[in-house]
Amino acid sequence: MLVACCQIEPDVESPESSAARARAALAAAIDQGAGIVVLPELCNSGYVFRSVAEARAAAVPAAGELLAGWAAEAARGDAVVVGGFCELADDGEVFNSAAIVDPGGLVAVYRKLHLWDRESRWFAPGERPAPVVETRHGRIGLGVCYDIEFPELTRGLALAGADLLALPTNWPREQRDPPMLRSLAMTAAYLNRVFVAVCDRAGSERGLDFQGGSVIAGPDGSVLAAAGAGARPEALVAECELERARDKRSGPNNDVLADRRPEHYLPDLVGQAPVIRTN
């Protein structure tokens, strides 16, 4: 099984060219034999909007041509596509969303729960849990960018049976090496014994530099593929035996999920947890 992350450079000034770049990168990955292809967050629209009107003008319905085009590419290689897009909902709301598409068409849409910084100006927050989707190539759990900073979400996806966590991302540039995004992907993979594919974007947009930190991590926390320096467009490909993610053993006598004792964790004892005060 080849998993690909297509680190492209969307352009907020031209949603049409952004959508075309995403489809071209997707087609190239499928031509290389990728069975699961991940595209960045908001890959059809760009990220740095100047107004609600601009975001709305770039938004497209999930049942529209964008995702239908992804499905047409998927059908050429019996592939599954995960990508972030600017979604116009039936009720007129605009969401920062991710979709899973296969040769039969749209399979699932997830609307980003945790909006970062100015995103709340342009998007409504999602209200439904991040899903795990049974696909022809394995169980894929969905998140978007900032979601990876919430271990409750990634652990929840693992508990629901995800083999691969796929996170379309637009991560701002950081002055650290390795970037925190890579560390977060490795940590989420290791703690949950799953594969993690983070597909970041490349380039700069209206004064904001992006990290270009795409990474694919294995269940042991190892980096299977990572983007090079410079936040350039590139394609990452890694062989992933997704069935490995169903073995949660961390040693001869331990299992990272079976060893949990949630009845003793504070979030599960709201209203019952003791309050310890010091003088």
C-alpha positions in Angstrom: 0.0 0.0 0.0 1.4 3.3 -1.1 0.3 6.4 0.8 1.0 9.8 -0.8 0.9 13.4 0.5 0.7 16.0 -2.3 2.3 19.2 -0.9 1.0 21.7 -3.4 0.9 25.5 -3.3 -2.7 26.8 -3.5 -3.3 30.4 -4.5 -6.0 32.4 -2.7 -6.1 34.8 -5.6 -7.2 32.0 -8.0 -9.4 29.2 -6.7 -9.6 27.8 -10.2 -5.9 27.3 -10.5 -5.7 26.0 -7.0 -8.3 23.3 -7.8 -6.4 22.4 -11.0 -3.1 22.1 -9.2 -4.7 19.8 -6.6 -6.2 17.5 -9.3 -2.9 17.4 -11.3 -1.0 16.4 -8.2 -3.6 13.8 -7.3 -3.4 12.4 -10.8 0.4 12.2 -10.7 0.3 10.3 -7.3 -2.2 7.8 -8.7 -0.1 7.3 -11.7 2.8 6.4 -9.4 0.6 3.7 -7.8 -0.6 5.4 -4.6 -3.7 3.8 -3.1 -4.4 6.6 -0.6 -3.7 10.2 -1.6 -3.8 13.1 0.9 -4.1 16.7 -0.3 -3.7 19.9 1.9 -6.2 21.9 3.9 -8.3 24.3 1.8 -6.5 23.1 -1.3 -9.1 24.5 -3.7 -9.2 28.0 -2.2 -6.0 29.1 -0.5 -6.0 30.2 3.1 -5.3 33.9 3.8 -8.7 35.4 3.0 -9.4 39.2 3.3 -13.1 39.0 3.8 -16.1 36.7 4.5 -17.2 37.4 0.9 -13.9 36.2 -0.5 -14.1 33.0 1.5 -17.7 32.4 0.4 -16.8 33.1 -3.3 -14.2 30.3 -3.1 -16.4 27.8 -1.3 -17.9 24.9 -3.2 -20.6 22.3 -2.4 -19.5 18.8 -1.4 -21.7 17.4 -4.2 -20.1 19.6 -6.8 -17.5 19.3 -9.6 -14.4 19.5 -7.3 -14.9 16.3 -5.4 -16.4 14.6 -8.5 -13.1 15.3 -10.2 -11.2 13.7 -7.4 -13.5 10.6 -7.7 -12.8 10.4 -11.4 -9.0 10.4 -10.7 -9.5 7.8 -7.9 -11.3 5.5 -10.3 -8.3 5.4 -12.6 -6.3 3.6 -9.9 -8.8 2.2 -7.4 -7.6 4.9 -5.0 -9.0 6.7 -2.0 -8.5 10.5 -1.8 -8.5 12.6 1.3 -8.4 16.4 0.8 -9.2 19.7 2.5 -11.6 22.1 0.8 -13.6 25.2 1.4 -17.1 23.9 1.7 -20.4 25.8 1.0 -23.1 23.9 2.9 -26.7 23.6 1.8 -27.7 26.1 4.4 -25.3 28.7 3.2 -22.7 28.2 6.0 -19.0 28.0 5.0 -16.8 25.3 6.5 -13.2 24.4 6.6 -13.8 20.8 5.6 -12.1 17.5 4.6 -13.5 14.9 2.4 -12.9 11.2 1.6 -13.6 10.3 -2.0 -13.2 6.9 -3.7 -14.0 5.7 -7.3 -17.7 5.6 -6.4 -17.8 9.3 -5.3 -18.0 11.1 -2.1 -17.8 8.9 1.0 -17.6 11.3 3.9 -17.2 15.0 4.9 -15.7 16.2 8.1 -16.0 19.9 9.2 -13.0 21.2 11.2 -13.9 21.3 14.9 -10.9 23.4 16.1 -10.6 26.6 14.2 -7.2 28.4 14.4 -6.7 32.1 14.8 -8.6 34.1 12.1 -10.4 31.0 10.7 -13.3 31.7 13.0 -13.9 34.9 10.9 -14.5 33.0 7.7 -15.8 29.6 8.8 -18.5 28.1 11.0 -17.1 25.4 13.4 -18.0 21.8 12.8 -20.4 20.2 15.2 -20.0 16.5 14.5 -17.2 14.2 15.8 -14.3 13.5 13.6 -15.1 10.2 11.8 -13.4 7.0 11.1 -14.3 5.7 7.6 -13.9 2.1 6.4 -12.4 2.3 2.9 -11.2 -0.3 0.4 -7.7 0.3 1.6 -8.2 0.5 5.4 -9.8 2.6 8.1 -9.1 6.3 7.8 -9.7 8.8 10.6 -10.1 12.4 9.6 -8.8 15.6 11.2 -7.7 19.0 9.9 -4.5 20.8 10.9 -5.0 22.3 14.4 -7.0 19.2 15.3 -3.7 17.3 15.8 -3.0 19.4 18.9 -6.0 17.8 20.7 -4.9 14.4 21.9 -8.5 13.6 22.8 -9.4 13.7 19.1 -6.6 11.6 17.8 -7.0 9.0 20.6 -10.7 9.0 19.9 -10.0 8.1 16.3 -7.7 5.3 17.4 -10.3 4.0 19.8 -12.8 3.9 16.9 -10.5 1.7 14.9 -8.5 4.0 12.6 -5.5 2.5 10.9 -4.4 5.8 9.4 -5.0 9.4 10.6 -5.1 11.7 7.6 -4.8 15.4 8.3 -4.9 18.0 5.5 -2.9 21.0 6.9 -1.9 24.6 6.3 0.8 25.0 9.0 2.5 28.5 9.4 6.3 28.6 9.3 8.1 27.9 12.5 11.7 28.8 13.5 12.6 25.3 14.8 14.1 22.2 13.4 12.5 19.7 13.2 9.2 21.5 13.0 6.7 20.9 15.7 4.2 19.6 13.1 6.6 16.6 12.4 6.9 16.0 16.2 3.1 16.1 16.7 2.6 13.6 13.8 5.3 11.2 15.2 3.8 11.5 18.8 0.2 10.9 17.6 1.4 7.9 15.7 3.4 6.4 18.6 0.9 7.0 21.3 -2.0 5.5 19.3 0.0 2.9 17.3 -1.4 4.2 14.0 -0.1 5.6 10.8 -0.4 9.4 10.5 -0.3 11.3 7.2 -0.1 15.1 7.5 -0.3 16.8 4.1 0.9 20.4 4.5 0.9 23.1 1.8 3.9 24.9 0.3 4.8 28.5 -0.4 3.7 31.8 1.0 0.4 33.7 0.7 -0.3 37.4 1.4 2.7 37.7 3.8 2.2 34.4 5.6 4.9 31.7 5.1 3.9 28.1 5.4 6.0 25.3 6.9 5.8 22.8 4.1 6.0 20.2 6.8 4.3 17.2 5.2 5.1 13.9 7.0 4.0 10.3 7.0 4.7 8.5 10.3 4.5 4.8 11.3 2.9 3.2 14.4 6.2 3.1 16.1 6.6 6.9 15.7 9.2 6.6 13.0 9.2 9.0 10.0 8.5 7.1 6.8 8.6 10.1 4.6 9.1 13.8 5.2 9.1 17.0 3.1 12.5 18.7 2.4 13.4 22.1 3.5 12.1 25.2 1.8 8.3 24.6 1.8 8.4 23.7 -1.9 5.7 21.7 -3.8 6.6 18.0 -3.7 5.1 14.6 -3.3 5.8 12.2 -0.4 5.2 8.5 -0.8 5.6 5.8 1.8 4.8 2.1 1.9 2.3 1.5 4.7 1.1 -1.9 5.8 -2.1 -0.5 7.5 -2.9 -3.8 9.2 0.1 -3.1 11.5 -2.0 -0.4 13.2 -4.4 -3.0 14.5 -1.6 -4.4 16.8 -1.6 -2.1 19.8 1.0 -4.0 21.8 3.8 -1.9 23.2 5.7 -4.8 24.7 5.1 -8.4 25.7 2.8 -7.5 28.5 1.3 -4.1 27.4 -1.2 -2.7 25.0 -1.7 1.0 24.6 -5.5 0.8 24.4 -6.2 -2.2 26.6 -4.1 -0.7 29.4 -6.2 2.4 29.6 -8.1 3.0 32.9 -10.5 5.8 31.9 -12.5 5.4 35.1 -9.6 7.0 36.9 -9.0 9.9 34.4 -10.2 13.3 35.4 -12.2 14.1 32.2 -14.3 11.0 32.9 -14.9 12.1 36.5 -16.3 15.6 36.0 -18.2 16.6 39.1 -16.6 13.7 41.1 -12.9 14.5 41.0 -11.4 15.5 44.3 -10.2 19.1 44.6 -6.8 19.3 46.3 -6.2 22.7 47.9 -3.0 23.9 49.6 -2.7 26.4 52.4 
